[in-house]
């Protein structure tokens, strides 16, 4: 498990910089913003200690907030999906597929389970983020949540395919 701590602590600044310097600058029709950094929480092993998962999610969201100029929106959304991840995994990931220290990847759990698991977490993340950001919920925000979630899922799947090629 210690090798995963080191790996994910190394990946934290890489994904934060990628999100802040590249993806936050890409707005598809000023409506859709992809959030690739959620892949770090999605792919952490299921047996990751809860204290590490929650602190890691907070740090990830905090640094995105810090460099994006938002007021804790990303921190709140990442902590929420980190908290809900074990419950959602019980519903969407088949039992006995993953070992204690296996990362959650497209190759390990299969296409259907990975897409379902990731989509739930991404939808929860984006719903929390946009509802807190706008302090409102209407059809336009629902469309923004859905569109951003679909684009984020596509980018996460592309990243997983590149990870498989290695």
C-alpha positions, 0 to 999 in steps of 0.5 A: 500500500505504501507504493500507492501512497508515494505514486498518488502523492507524486501524481497529485501536482501533475494532475493539479497542474494539468487541470489548472493550466490546460483543462480549466482553460478549455471551455466547450461552448462556455458550458462544459468543463472537463475535470480529469483530476477525479480519476485520481480518486476513482482509481485509488484501491478500494482498501485504501485507508479512509483517512488517506482517501479523505485527506488526499481528496481534500488536498486534491480539491484544495489545490484545484481551488487554490489555483482556480480561485474558487472558494472550496467548491472543488474540495467539497466535491472531492471529499464527497466522492471520496466519502461515497466511493466505498458505498458506490463500489459495493453497488457497481463493482462485482465482488472478488475481482479486485485484490486489496491493493489493486487499483481500479482500472478499466482493465481490472474491473471491465468496461461496464463496471468501470463506466458505471462506477466512474459515471456515478462518482463523476455525476455526484462530483459535478452535481455538488460542484455546480450546485454549490457554485451557482447556489441554484438548480435549474434546467441549465445547471442540470444540462451543464452537470450532464454535459460536463459529466459525459465529457469528463467520463470520455476523458477519463476513459481515454486516460485509462486506454493510454494507461492500458497501453503502457 
